[in-house]
């Protein structure tokens, strides 16, 4: 699962807490 914090582009329940990091 690649997490991309690009304005929450990949907003998923799996990487959702990563967007806030």
BELMOCOR-V578655 format. One record per pair of residues at least 24 apart in sequence whose ideal C-beta (glycine too) atoms are under 10 Angstrom apart, sorted by sequence separation. I is the first residue (numbers start at 0). J is the second residue. D is the distance in Angstrom with one decimal. If there is no record, write none. Layout:
# BELMOCOR-V578655
I|J|D + I|J|D
This chain:
# BELMOCOR-V578655
none
